[in-house]
């Protein structure tokens, strides 16, 4: 009879090596989204001002967990919320969006050629 132990013994094992080269290469080529760049700048500004996530959440009238999700990009950042955060951090929205390359959209409409 095959028991669970005997099945596990016969299973071939993979060698454990360092970082997978394919994984690390693909991580380097991944593009960072504009939203992620803005939230990273918000985090940097907040830390430079030595504000905690709890303080920011209190000022925004949300929970600390909700603020954390905003800062980590798990919850979408609305324009209204961005303006509120900029008011607390004493920064303009233009400062946060400075030097961000937005993805170019494809032109759907084209003029026909004759």
Buried (B, 14 or more C-beta within 10 A) or exposed (E): EEEEEEEEEEEEEEEEEEEEEEEEEEEEEEEEEEEEBBBBBBEEBBEEEEBEBEBBBBBBEBEBEBBBBBBEBEBEBEEEBBEBBBEBBEBEBEEBBEEBEEEEEEEEEEEEEE
